[in-house]
Amino acid sequence: MWSPADLLAKALTAQASERPYSLIVLNAHSYDGIVYDIPGVIAYLLDNGVTTMHFLIDEAWGAANYFQATLRGMTAMQARTLRTTWPALNIVATQSAHKSMSCLRQASMLHYCGDAALGARLKVSRFRLHTTSPSYPILASLDLARAQMQDEGTQLLAGVTALAEEFRTQVAVLLGPAALNHARFDTAAFPYVHTDPTKVSVNIDSLGLPAREVKEMLFSDYGVYVNRITESALLFNFHIGIDRDATQAVLDALAAIAATPRLMPKLACSENFIIPYPPGVPLVVPGQEITPAIQRQIKNIQRNGIHVFYA
């Protein structure tokens, strides 16, 4: 996570060295749901003496944010209002629209606000760098996705945001309140950092299984695919294609996994080899006493994503 204060310090240092930045590039939205208030960040930089007037914003995951009530004001193009104070301000935002809208993969958009010459320069650059044989199915899907969002985008985002909140409530009941990994930011230290309400991180320590194994079980046994995991958490992305049936399928799968007994040797002496893989070296051999310390070690190994075999 980058810091606006650090960026300000670097920009002012560059200016003091008579090597000011000609362009500042900002990442506006991470896959995991960290969202920056881009108009706020740009205003903060300019208010504090930064002279750079050209900004490129990576909004790869933020195309749908323009239709989400709590995130709309943080989007790059909302910074166009700053041009009343700084007329020379030029802002370009890139979006991988297919990541949050109903279009084909590789469908992307380029937005800009700035002086009259900016649009012309962007068009010339596009023809210099882009293919002269575009994919018309991708372009058509992008037009349809834009029309859909114009007609019902606000409604779609409101619905899926509410669905994500319902999911959080149900997860807290199913796995306990500690299962919800709410990102909390000190507003004094991180005044321009927010979270995307459609991203839900679920801690699965209570299941007694590493996240990798839960991910595999969700996919192989229940047809639920989870893209992003950490050692002890799964990240669920509530996009506009998610409905109540899909959400309930995830909850049912988590409930089934939670209700499945975990096999852990209970004998005073092991009848099996207990082998973490990797590296494949036995942790316990037949006849060895399984102490509480060894049981804790086995759980820690599994929590770190390593498979444990009993042979």
N, C-alpha and C positions, 0 to 999 in steps of 0.2 A: 504494500500500500504506500503510495507516494504522498509526500507532505507538501501542501501549498507553501508553508513557511520555508522549507528547504529550497523549493523552486524559486521563491522570491529572492532568497539570499544568493543563489547562483546567478540569477538574472542581473541583480544589482552589482555583483562582483564582476560579471562580464562587461557591464557598462562602465564600471570604474576603470577597467583595463582597456577601455576604448575598443572593445570587441563585442558589442551588443549582439544579442541573438537576432537573426533576421526572421526566425520562425520558432514558435513554441508549439510542441506537439504534446497533447494531453490524452490520456486514456480515461474515458468517461464512465465506463461500466464494465465490471468484470463478470465472468461467467458465474462466479459464486454469489453475486448479488451486491457487491460493493459499488455504490453509485456516488459520483461526485457532482456537486452543484456547479456546473460549468460556468454559467453566468456569474455566480458568486465568486468563483476562483479568478476569472478574468478581471472582474471589477476590483477584486482584492489586489491583484498584481498592478493594475494601472493606477489605482488610488495610491499605491505605495511607491510610485516612481519608476515602474518598468516602462520603457519606451517602445518595446516591441508591439507592433500593431497587427501582426499576422499570426493566426492560430489555426492549427490543424487538429481536429478532435476525432479520436477513434471512438465511434459509437457503434461498434460491431454488434454488441448485444443490446443496443438501446433504441432500435427503430420503433418498437411498440411503446416506448416510454412517453412519446408525444400524446398518447391516448390514455395514459394512466394518471389518475387524479393527483396522487402524491408526488409523482416524478416529473410531470410535464414541465413545471417551472424550472427544472434543473437541466433541461436539454440544451444542446449547443445552440440551436437556432433561436431559442428564447433570449440569447445574448444579443440579438439584433437591436434590442432597445437601448443598448449601451452606445450605439452609434450617435444618439442624440448628444452625448457628452464627448465621445471620441469619434468624429466623422471618418477618420482614416482607418478605423478598425475593420479588418477583413477576417472572416471566420469561414472555414470549410469543414464539413463533417462527413465522414464516411460511415456507411452502415452496411452490415451484412444482413440484408432484410430477411433472408431465408431463415435466420436463427430465431426470429420472433414473429414472423408474419407468414401468411399462407402462399408462399411462392416456392419455386424450384430452387435447388441448391445452386450456389454461385450467383444468385440474384442479389445485386447490391445497388445502393443508391449513393449519390454524391449531392450534398446540399451546400449552399453557400449563401452568405450575405456579406455585402461589402460595396466597394465603389464600382462604378460602371465598367471599369476595365477588367475586374476580376472574372466576371462570367466569360468574357471573350478569351481571356488567357486559359481558363479551365477547358473551354471547348477546343482550343487549339492543342492543348496538351493531351486531351482525350484522343484526338485524331492522330496525334503523333505516336501515342503509346498503345492504344487499344486496337484490337483486331478489326479489320475491314469486313469480316464475315461473322457478325454477331449471331448468337443463338436466339432465333425469334421465339421459340417456345419459352425460354427463360424470360425474355422481355415481355411476352404476353402474360406470363404468370405474375410478373412484377406489376403490370398494369392492373390486373385483376385484384392482386393483394392490396394495392393502394386504394382501389375503389371500395373494396370491402372495409378497410379501416376508416375511410372517409364516411361511409354509410353507417357502420355499426362498431367501429373500433372502441369508442368510449364505453359502450355497453359491454362488449366482449371483455375488455380489461377489467371493468368493474366486477363482472361475474366471476372471472377466474381469480381475482384478488380475494373475493369473498370465499371462494372455494378453498383457496390456500389457507385462509384463516380458520375455516371449519376443520381442515385437515390437521392443523396445529392442535386444535382443541381435542380432537379424537386421539391423536398421538399421545398427548399428555395423559389422557385417561388410560390408554393401552399400555404405554411404556413408562409412565410417570413424568412429572413436570421436568425432571432433569434431562429428559430425552430431547428437549427443544434447545438447540444451540442458537440462542438469540444473540446477535452481534450488538453490543452496546458500545457507544463511542462517547468519550468525554467531550462535550460540545466546546469546551474551552480549548482542548488540545486538537480536536478534529472538527472545526466549525463547518466544514463544507463536505463532510462525509455522511452518507446515509445508506440505508439498506433497501434492497428491492423486496417488497412484500410478497412477490410471486416466487421467491426462492426459499425453500424450507430445508434447513439442515437438521437431520435427526441423528442423535447420538444413540447407538445401539449397544452400549456396554451391558445393559440389562439383559440382553439376549445371550450373553456368554459366548459369543462367537465373533471372530474378526470380521471387519466390514467386507473384506474380499469374499469370504465364504458366504455371507448373507447376500451379497450381490449375485453370486453364482446361483444360490438357491432361489432367489426371486426370479431369475431369468429361466433357469432350467425347470423349476417345479411350478411356477405360477405365471410365466410369460410376462414378467415385469422387468423392463430393462432400466438400470440405473447407470448413468454415464460417469458421474463423479463421486469418488469416495475418498475418505482419509483413513487413518488407522482405525478410527472408532465411529465414523459417521457416514451417512449417506445424504446426498444432496438431491432433492426433488425439485424439478423445474416446472412450475405451473404456467404453461404458455396457453395461447388461445385455442389450441387443439385439445386441451384436457377438459373432460366433462366429469359429471358426478359418478358415472359408472366406472370410469378409469380410476378415480380417486378411491372409490370403495374397494376396487380390486386390490389396490396397494394396501389399504388398511386390513383387508381380509388376509392377505398374504403375510403381513407382519404379525397379525394375531395368531395365525397358524404356526409360524416359526416360534413365536414366544411360548406357545402351548406344547411344543415338542420337547420331550425330556432330552437333556444333554447327557451323553454317555461319558462318564468319568470313572476311572477305576476306583472302586471303593474297598478293595481288598487290602489287608495289611501287607501282603506280599503280592507282587505283580505276577500274573500268569502269562504276560505278553511282553514283547519288546514295545517300547514307546519311543517312536522315532520322529523327531521334527525334520521336515524337509522343505527347503534346504536347511542344513547341509547333508542330512541323511545319516547322521551319527546317532546311535541309540542314546536316549537320555536315561532310560530305565531298561534293565534286562530281566528276564524271568527269574522270580525268586527274590528280587530286590524289594526292600520295604518302600512303600509309597508314603512318604512323610507329608505333612501339611505344606512344608516348604517346597517339595517337588510338585505338589498339586498347584500351588500358586505359580510356580515357574511355568508349568504347562499352560495355565490360563494366560499368563503374560505373553508367552510365545504365540498363542493363538490370536491374542489381541493385536499383536504386531503383524498379523497377516500371514503367518507361517503355518502350513498344514502340519497336523500331528496325526501320525498313523499308529494303529495298534495292530501288531502282527504276531 
